[in-house]
Each structure stands twice: as C-alpha cells, then as structure tokens.
Amino acid sequence: MTTGPSSTIYFTDRGIEELEHRRGDDEVSMAWLAEQFSVFVDLFPEFEVPVERLATWLARLDDDSDDDLPTG
C-alpha cells in the first residue's frame, strides 16, 4: 500500500484510514473541527503543539507563503 511519494506507512496512517472509512462521507464545518481540536487538547494536553500546528496548517492552506507556519 502506497501513501504518497514514498512507500513508508506511518502508524498514524491507520488512524487516518479509519477516519476516512468511518467518517469519509460526513461533511463538517471548520468551526466544528476547531471545537473538536479544542476538546481533544483539553483531554490530551500533551498534544497541544501538534494540534496547533495542524490547525495552523489547515487555516493557511490557501496562503502562498509557508513562512508563517510554526516550526515547533
């Protein structure tokens, strides 16, 4: 199974595949997604930085420049 340019499969791919399988036909708003991110971080504060980076990346997908993305 190939996931992109390389054939490396990461552990997180299983979760992404499960999300696509279970919720792939769902339509959600960005407001709903943001709320779910907040709930997740409240439950699992150790994931605050990765969730913040993902949220920022999603928010800036249409931007021409990647200069403002957090680097960790």
Phi, psi and omega in degrees: 000129181253138183249002182160212183301327177250166181264009178291131176249122180268157178304323182294338178301326179297317178293320178295318178296321177296317177301314179296319181293314185279324189236011186301332180267355180286148171244129181228157177273160176294329177297318178297315180298317178300319178296319179295321175300316180297316178298315180300314181294325175298321180282327185228073185299340179293347179259014183302314183294310179298323179293319177298318179295318178296315180298317179295318179299314178297319181296331186252017182305324183273355179289147179283333186249140175263006185299332185269000182290141178293145181255359176101000000 
